[in-house]
């Protein structure tokens, strides 16, 4: 499945934040007209992506949601935990 613009944006943002960009994976699926994006990163980078008091992941969600609104879409972003 081809990656959407929202998926590409999420992948770009995540790769710029983490220390292991090769471990960044973005999954996508569409359910009931809403794009569901699943982000997984290396367990060591989870704290960087979440940020202090969840501020970083909140900012990422805001950017992706803004891009989705401009494209006339709805989006839901989930941060997946990956065990090593």
N, C-alpha and C positions, 0 to 999 in steps of 0.2 A: 504494500500500500504506500502510495506517495505521501510524503510528509507535508502537512499543511503549513501555511505561513505561520500560524500560531505555534505549531510544534517546532518549527525552525527558530522562532523567536525565543521560545523557552529553552531550547537546547543551547543557543548562543549565550543567553544570560547565565545559565547554570555553568557552562564551561568557563566563563570569565571569572566566576567566583571561586570555584573549587581548585584544589591543588592537584587533583588527578582527573583531568578533563576526559581522558579516554574511557573512564568508568561511567560517564554520564549517559543515561539511556532515557529516551522519551518514548512512551507508548501513547497511542491515540486510538480512540474509538468514538463513534457517534451513537448516542442513545437519545431517542425522542427529541431530535433536533438540537441537542446540546453536545458540544465537543467535550469529551472527557480526556484530559491529558494526565498521564502518569509519569512522574519524574522519579528516577532512582539514581543515586550517586553512591560513591564509595562510602562505607560506614564511617571512615575517618573524616569525611567531608560533610557529614550530616549536620554537625554543629555550625559549620560555616554557612550552609544553605538556610538553616532555620534562623540563625542570628540571635542576638540578645533580645529576649522577650518576644521572639518570633517576628522581629521587624524585617529581616531580610526576606523571608518567604512571603510575608505580607506585601512587601514592595514588589516582588516578582509577580505575585498574583494580581496586583493592581495594574502593572504594565501589560500583562497578558490579557486581562479583562478589558483594558482600554483599547487594545488592538482588536479584540473580538467585537467590541461595540462598534468600532469604526467599520468593521467588515460586515456588520449586521448579524452577528452570531452570538450565541451564548457559550460560555466556557466554564468548566469546572476543573480545577487543578488539584491533584492529589500527590503528596510526597510519599513515596513508597519506601519502606524500610527493607534493606537488603542485608541478609546475614552473611558473614564471611566464612 
